Amino acid sequence: MNYYILFYELTENYLQERGQYRAEHLGLAKEAAEKGELVLGGALDNPADEAVLVFRGVDESVASNFAENDPYVKNGLIKEWKVRKWNAVVGSKFENY
């Protein structure tokens, strides 16, 4: 298994607009976490202009599929997103790889 980071660039009105989509977004995230795909995720603070989600999977589709189905993306709260493979080498979650 590999790790992939999904980077979100948030819109200026993200904090004001996310409420109406938050439950659906968090439901999608919890489902991915329960399947073992989403390891960790959240928005950066001060300023809240980006978010980072770490996925584990065979290829980057685990992260890109999440983004393509995320209500934040579908409803224009994300300016841009990208996925990059992460070569994690240290930490308890990574020692078996």
C-alpha positions as CSV (number, residue, x, y, z in Angstrom):
1,M,0.0,0.0,0.0
2,N,1.1,3.5,-0.7
3,Y,0.2,6.9,0.8
4,Y,-1.2,9.8,-1.1
5,I,-1.9,13.4,-0.1
6,L,-4.9,15.2,-1.4
7,F,-4.3,19.0,-1.3
8,Y,-7.2,21.4,-1.5
9,E,-6.9,25.1,-2.2
10,L,-10.0,26.6,-0.5
11,T,-12.0,29.5,-1.8
12,E,-12.1,32.8,0.2
13,N,-15.7,32.1,1.3
14,Y,-15.0,28.5,2.4
15,L,-15.6,29.0,6.1
16,Q,-18.9,30.9,5.5
17,E,-20.2,28.4,2.9
18,R,-19.1,25.0,4.1
19,G,-21.9,24.6,6.6
20,Q,-24.5,23.5,4.1
21,Y,-22.2,20.7,2.8
22,R,-20.4,19.8,5.9
23,A,-22.5,16.8,7.0
24,E,-22.2,15.2,3.6
25,H,-18.5,15.9,3.4
26,L,-17.9,14.5,6.8
27,G,-20.0,11.4,6.0
28,L,-17.9,10.8,2.9
29,A,-14.7,11.2,5.0
30,K,-15.9,8.9,7.7
31,E,-16.9,6.2,5.2
32,A,-13.4,6.5,3.6
33,A,-11.8,6.2,7.1
34,E,-13.9,3.2,8.0
35,K,-12.7,1.5,4.8
36,G,-9.1,2.2,5.8
37,E,-8.5,4.6,2.9
38,L,-8.5,8.0,4.7
39,V,-5.8,8.1,7.4
40,L,-6.0,11.8,8.5
41,G,-7.5,15.0,7.1
42,G,-8.4,18.6,7.9
43,A,-8.1,22.2,7.0
44,L,-5.0,24.3,7.8
45,D,-5.5,27.3,10.1
46,N,-4.5,31.0,10.1
47,P,-5.3,31.4,7.3
48,A,-7.9,28.7,6.5
49,D,-6.8,28.6,2.8
50,E,-5.8,25.0,2.3
51,A,-6.8,21.5,3.5
52,V,-4.8,18.3,3.5
53,L,-6.1,14.7,3.5
54,V,-3.8,11.6,3.7
55,F,-5.0,8.5,2.0
56,R,-3.7,4.9,1.8
57,G,-4.3,2.8,-1.2
58,V,-2.9,0.9,-4.2
59,D,-2.8,4.0,-6.4
60,E,-3.8,7.7,-6.4
61,S,-7.3,6.9,-7.4
62,V,-8.3,6.4,-3.8
63,A,-7.7,10.1,-3.2
64,S,-8.8,11.4,-6.6
65,N,-12.1,9.5,-6.3
66,F,-12.7,11.1,-2.9
67,A,-12.2,14.6,-4.4
68,E,-14.4,14.0,-7.4
69,N,-17.2,13.0,-5.1
70,D,-16.7,15.5,-2.4
71,P,-19.6,18.0,-2.0
72,Y,-17.0,20.8,-1.3
73,V,-15.5,20.2,-4.7
74,K,-18.8,19.7,-6.5
75,N,-20.2,23.0,-5.0
76,G,-17.2,25.2,-5.8
77,L,-15.6,25.6,-2.3
78,I,-12.4,24.1,-3.6
79,K,-10.5,26.3,-6.1
80,E,-8.1,23.6,-7.1
81,W,-7.1,20.1,-5.9
82,K,-4.2,17.8,-6.6
83,V,-2.9,14.4,-5.4
84,R,0.7,13.5,-4.8
85,K,2.3,10.3,-3.7
86,W,3.9,10.5,-0.3
87,N,6.9,8.3,0.5
88,A,6.3,8.1,4.3
89,V,9.3,6.6,6.1
90,V,8.9,7.3,9.8
91,G,6.1,6.8,12.3
92,S,4.1,3.9,13.8
93,K,1.7,3.7,10.9
94,F,4.5,3.3,8.4
95,E,6.8,0.8,10.0
96,N,5.3,-2.2,8.2
97,Y,5.9,-0.7,4.7
